Amino acid sequence: MTKQYLLGALHDATIRKMTYRIGAKDFSYVRLIKSGLEKLGHKAWIYKEGKMRNYYIVEFVKSALHGVKIKSRQNKLDYIQGYFDTDGGLARSRRVRYYIYFAQKSKKDLMQLMDYLTEFGIQCGQIHNPSRSKDPDYWRFYIKAESYKKFANIIGSLHPVKSKYLRVKI
């Protein structure tokens, strides 16, 4: 795990005054983030959010990512992978047509992400709002079917659950 991966993962984080909080239903994913931060020399802590919810938070100080930039090809790959692992999605059921997508409130962030993906030859659909009546500021785009294998091979996933479903397409 790199700092650029974590920078990508922050797209689904809560930003506090001194810390970042990344949440997930899957405990193994927050444990992975914590372990990655510790290997990078930073402390992180995990806690369950609420007594009845099955939702976990890994929290760490903002200074862990201070000054991190995306400069190289590898930085972009790591960033995209972190972004996918928190704000990307894919079909998990065999009963629906397979899909890979990214969704985010910031259309500008998605446009930048799409530029990075096209640099790697990964074809993307149009950025669109799936439901203006439900949320006019929510944006999404899909990876085109002809790029599924390329996405799985080049970008991949560190997420324990998502990586299994991506391997189906390799």
C-alpha positions as CSV (number, residue, x, y, z in Angstrom):
1,M,0.0,0.0,0.0
2,T,1.3,3.5,-0.9
3,K,0.4,7.0,0.1
4,Q,-1.1,7.5,-3.3
5,Y,-3.4,4.5,-2.8
6,L,-4.6,6.1,0.5
7,L,-5.0,9.5,-1.3
8,G,-7.4,7.7,-3.7
9,A,-9.2,6.0,-0.9
10,L,-9.9,9.4,0.7
11,H,-12.6,10.0,-1.8
12,D,-15.0,8.2,0.5
13,A,-13.5,9.4,3.7
14,T,-14.7,11.8,6.4
15,I,-12.3,14.7,6.9
16,R,-12.0,16.0,10.4
17,K,-9.9,18.8,11.8
18,M,-6.9,16.5,12.6
19,T,-7.8,13.1,11.1
20,Y,-9.2,11.2,8.2
21,R,-11.8,8.5,8.7
22,I,-12.3,5.7,6.2
23,G,-15.3,3.4,6.8
24,A,-16.3,0.0,5.4
25,K,-18.7,-2.8,6.2
26,D,-15.9,-5.3,5.7
27,F,-13.6,-5.4,8.8
28,S,-10.8,-7.0,6.8
29,Y,-10.6,-3.9,4.6
30,V,-10.2,-1.4,7.5
31,R,-7.7,-3.8,9.0
32,L,-5.8,-3.7,5.6
33,I,-5.7,0.1,5.6
34,K,-4.5,0.2,9.2
35,S,-1.7,-2.3,8.4
36,G,-0.7,-0.3,5.3
37,L,-0.5,2.9,7.4
38,E,1.6,1.1,10.0
39,K,4.0,-0.2,7.3
40,L,4.4,3.4,6.1
41,G,5.3,4.4,9.6
42,H,2.0,5.9,10.8
43,K,-0.4,5.0,13.6
44,A,-4.1,4.3,12.9
45,W,-6.9,3.0,15.0
46,I,-10.0,1.0,14.2
47,Y,-13.4,1.1,15.9
48,K,-17.0,-0.1,15.2
49,E,-19.4,2.7,14.4
50,G,-22.5,2.3,16.6
51,K,-23.5,-0.7,18.6
52,M,-26.0,-2.2,16.2
53,R,-24.3,-1.4,12.9
54,N,-21.9,-3.6,11.0
55,Y,-19.7,-0.7,10.0
56,Y,-16.0,-0.1,10.9
57,I,-13.8,3.0,10.8
58,V,-10.1,3.3,10.5
59,E,-8.9,6.7,11.6
60,F,-5.5,8.3,11.2
61,V,-3.8,11.7,11.4
62,K,-3.9,14.0,8.4
63,S,-0.1,14.5,8.6
64,A,0.3,10.9,7.3
65,L,-0.6,12.2,3.8
66,H,0.8,15.7,4.0
67,G,2.4,16.8,0.7
68,V,1.6,13.6,-1.2
69,K,1.5,14.1,-4.9
70,I,0.6,12.0,-7.9
71,K,3.5,12.3,-10.3
72,S,4.5,9.0,-11.8
73,R,2.6,6.3,-13.8
74,Q,2.8,4.0,-10.7
75,N,1.4,6.8,-8.5
76,K,-1.6,7.0,-10.8
77,L,-2.2,3.3,-10.7
78,D,-2.1,3.3,-6.9
79,Y,-4.4,6.3,-6.7
80,I,-7.0,4.7,-9.1
81,Q,-6.8,1.4,-7.1
82,G,-7.5,3.2,-3.8
83,Y,-10.3,5.2,-5.4
84,F,-11.9,2.0,-6.7
85,D,-11.6,0.2,-3.4
86,T,-13.6,2.9,-1.6
87,D,-15.7,4.7,-4.3
88,G,-15.9,2.1,-7.0
89,G,-18.2,-0.8,-7.4
90,L,-18.8,-4.0,-9.4
91,A,-21.4,-6.6,-9.9
92,R,-21.3,-9.3,-7.2
93,S,-24.3,-11.3,-8.4
94,R,-24.2,-13.7,-11.3
95,R,-27.8,-12.9,-12.0
96,V,-27.0,-9.4,-13.3
97,R,-24.9,-8.2,-16.2
98,Y,-21.3,-7.7,-15.0
99,Y,-20.3,-4.0,-14.5
100,I,-17.5,-1.9,-13.0
101,Y,-18.2,1.7,-12.0
102,F,-17.0,4.7,-10.1
103,A,-19.4,7.1,-8.3
104,Q,-18.7,10.4,-6.5
105,K,-20.2,13.7,-5.5
106,S,-17.4,15.6,-7.3
107,K,-17.8,15.5,-11.0
108,K,-14.4,17.2,-11.3
109,D,-12.7,14.4,-9.4
110,L,-14.4,11.8,-11.6
111,M,-13.2,13.7,-14.7
112,Q,-9.6,13.5,-13.4
113,L,-10.0,9.9,-12.6
114,M,-11.3,9.2,-16.1
115,D,-8.3,11.0,-17.6
116,Y,-6.0,8.7,-15.6
117,L,-7.9,5.6,-16.7
118,T,-7.8,6.5,-20.4
119,E,-4.0,7.0,-20.1
120,F,-3.8,3.3,-19.4
121,G,-6.1,2.5,-22.3
122,I,-9.1,1.7,-20.2
123,Q,-12.3,2.8,-22.0
124,C,-14.9,4.5,-19.9
125,G,-18.6,5.5,-20.5
126,Q,-20.0,9.0,-20.0
127,I,-20.1,10.7,-16.6
128,H,-23.8,11.0,-15.8
129,N,-26.2,11.7,-13.0
130,P,-28.2,8.5,-12.3
131,S,-31.1,10.4,-10.7
132,R,-31.4,14.1,-10.6
133,S,-34.5,13.9,-8.4
134,K,-32.8,11.8,-5.7
135,D,-29.4,13.6,-5.8
136,P,-28.5,16.2,-8.4
137,D,-24.9,16.3,-7.2
138,Y,-24.1,12.5,-7.5
139,W,-22.1,11.4,-10.6
140,R,-21.2,8.0,-12.0
141,F,-19.4,6.4,-14.9
142,Y,-18.9,2.8,-16.0
143,I,-15.9,1.0,-17.3
144,K,-16.7,-0.3,-20.8
145,A,-17.1,-4.0,-21.1
146,E,-14.2,-4.3,-23.5
147,S,-11.9,-2.9,-20.8
148,Y,-12.9,-5.2,-17.9
149,K,-9.9,-7.5,-18.2
150,K,-7.5,-4.6,-18.7
151,F,-8.9,-2.9,-15.6
152,A,-8.6,-6.1,-13.6
153,N,-5.1,-6.7,-14.8
154,I,-3.7,-3.2,-14.7
155,I,-5.6,-1.6,-11.8
156,G,-6.8,-4.5,-9.7
157,S,-7.9,-4.1,-6.1
158,L,-6.5,-4.6,-2.6
159,H,-10.0,-4.8,-1.1
160,P,-10.5,-8.4,0.1
161,V,-14.0,-8.7,-1.3
162,K,-13.7,-6.6,-4.5
163,S,-10.5,-8.3,-5.6
164,K,-12.3,-11.7,-5.6
165,Y,-15.0,-10.4,-8.0
166,L,-12.5,-8.7,-10.2
167,R,-10.5,-12.0,-10.6
168,V,-13.7,-13.4,-12.2
169,K,-13.0,-11.2,-15.2
170,I,-9.3,-12.0,-15.6
